[in-house]
Every structure is written in C-alpha cells, then in structure tokens.
Amino acid sequence: MANLPQYSIVERHGMKTCSTGSAWEPKLGYSRAVRKGQMIFVTGTVGINADKTYTPDVGAQAQRSLDIIAGALEALGAKITDVVRTRMYVTDVSEWEKVAVVHGAVFGDIRPATTIVQVGRLIDTEALIEIEVDAVVA
C-alpha cells in the first residue's frame, strides 16, 4: 500500500471520523470513514493516485480504492478481515471480471456480502469505480 493519503482521526458526536484530506470531504460534508462502537462505515472511495491522476484500468483503480480503504480501516483500529459488506459502483459493468479479480484477491477468504452495479458516471469523470465497505470490529 504505497503512497497512501495521510489519515487524520477526529472524535466528534460520539464517533471517530477519518479524513484523507480529500477536497471533496469538506465540500460535501462527509468523512472517508466513520467508527461508531464496533461498526465502521467507509464512504465511496475512488482509486485516485497520490498525484491526483487515474490509471485508465478499472482493475488498477479497484486495487487503489481498496488500498485507500484498508488504510482508513487501519486508522480506525480495524483490518480488512473485519469487512462484512462491499458495494462497488462501476461505469462499465462489462469490465466486472477485472474488478472481480481484485476483489477476490483481497476478500476471497473473507467472503463479505457484496454488490456491483453500473452507474451512469461518477463525480470525477476519470473514475471508473467507487467502492464502499462496512466493517464490524470484534
């Protein structure tokens, strides 16, 4: 997991919030991830590179998204093995097998509930996939 964003944690309203410093977070009023008790919810995360560019391959973007998500989980005291649900939004569902290879490599032994759906587009037009996860810390 190279070149991950800086994760900052703030406690507010009885929960811990995790920020990656994305310009979207304050603009839309959200956190990258929120922990309330044993539950962690990671917002839709695109596979943007550290230099603010995108690799034009959905599989590479999926891997980058999951790396950023794993970092947010770790910042909140969880592991990728705590994930119980994933949701993947893709702009071209015909590319699902590239996403499946990455998702399967990360979650093959964990086997969370998952959804993959096609959307018309994402806010950042170069993003081909956005991934959300929910986790429960034992």
C-alpha positions in Angstrom: 0.0 0.0 0.0 2.3 2.7 -1.2 1.7 6.4 -1.4 -1.4 6.3 0.7 -3.0 9.6 1.9 -2.4 10.9 5.4 -5.3 9.8 7.6 -6.4 12.1 10.4 -8.8 11.0 13.1 -11.2 13.3 15.0 -13.6 12.3 17.7 -17.0 14.1 17.4 -20.6 13.4 18.3 -19.7 10.1 20.0 -17.8 8.6 17.0 -14.4 8.7 15.4 -14.1 10.1 11.9 -11.3 9.5 9.5 -10.3 12.0 6.8 -7.9 11.6 3.9 -7.7 15.3 3.2 -9.7 15.0 0.0 -11.1 18.3 -1.3 -14.5 16.5 -1.6 -14.8 15.8 2.1 -15.4 19.4 3.4 -17.2 20.4 0.2 -19.8 17.6 0.7 -19.6 17.4 4.4 -18.5 13.8 4.9 -15.7 11.7 6.3 -13.7 9.0 4.5 -14.7 6.6 7.3 -16.7 6.7 10.5 -16.4 4.4 13.5 -19.3 4.2 16.0 -18.7 1.4 18.5 -17.7 -1.7 16.7 -19.1 -0.5 13.4 -17.0 1.2 10.7 -18.5 2.6 7.5 -16.2 3.7 4.7 -17.6 6.1 2.2 -17.4 5.6 -1.6 -13.8 5.6 -2.4 -12.3 6.0 -5.9 -8.9 4.8 -7.0 -7.2 8.1 -7.4 -3.4 8.0 -7.3 -1.3 10.1 -5.0 -0.5 12.5 -7.9 -4.3 13.1 -8.4 -4.4 11.0 -11.7 -6.2 7.9 -12.5 -4.9 4.7 -14.1 -7.2 4.0 -17.1 -7.8 0.4 -16.0 -10.7 -0.4 -13.8 -8.8 -3.3 -12.1 -6.0 -1.0 -11.1 -8.5 1.6 -9.9 -10.2 -1.0 -7.8 -6.9 -2.0 -6.2 -6.1 1.6 -5.4 -9.6 2.1 -3.9 -9.2 -0.9 -1.7 -5.7 0.2 -0.6 -7.1 3.6 0.5 -10.0 1.8 2.2 -7.6 -0.6 4.0 -5.6 2.4 5.3 -8.8 4.1 6.6 -9.8 0.9 8.4 -6.4 0.6 10.0 -6.5 4.2 11.1 -9.7 3.4 12.9 -8.4 0.2 14.5 -9.8 -2.3 12.1 -8.4 -4.8 9.5 -9.6 -5.7 6.0 -10.7 -9.0 7.6 -13.3 -7.1 9.6 -15.2 -6.1 6.4 -18.7 -7.6 6.2 -20.1 -5.8 3.2 -18.7 -4.2 0.0 -20.6 -2.1 -2.6 -19.0 -1.4 -6.0 -20.2 1.2 -8.4 -18.7 0.9 -11.9 -19.2 2.9 -15.0 -19.0 -0.1 -17.3 -20.3 -3.4 -15.8 -18.9 -5.3 -18.8 -15.5 -4.8 -17.1 -16.7 -6.7 -14.0 -14.2 -9.5 -14.3 -11.3 -7.1 -13.9 -12.9 -5.9 -10.7 -13.7 -9.5 -9.6 -10.0 -10.5 -9.8 -9.0 -7.7 -7.5 -12.0 -8.1 -5.1 -11.4 -11.8 -5.0 -7.7 -11.5 -4.2 -8.5 -9.2 -1.3 -11.7 -10.8 0.0 -11.6 -14.4 -1.2 -11.1 -15.9 2.3 -13.3 -13.2 4.0 -16.3 -13.5 1.7 -18.3 -10.4 2.6 -21.7 -9.7 1.3 -21.2 -7.6 -1.9 -22.9 -5.7 -4.7 -21.7 -4.5 -8.0 -23.8 -2.2 -10.1 -23.3 0.0 -13.1 -23.9 3.8 -12.8 -24.1 6.4 -15.5 -21.0 8.2 -14.2 -19.2 9.2 -11.1 -18.5 12.8 -10.0 -14.9 12.6 -11.2 -15.3 11.5 -14.8 -11.9 9.7 -14.9 -13.0 7.4 -12.0 -14.2 4.1 -13.3 -15.1 2.5 -9.9 -16.1 3.7 -6.5 -16.1 1.2 -3.6 -17.8 1.4 -0.1 -17.3 -1.0 2.7 -18.8 -1.7 6.1 -16.8 -3.5 8.8 -17.5 -4.8 12.3 -14.6 -4.9 14.7 -14.8 -7.9 17.0 
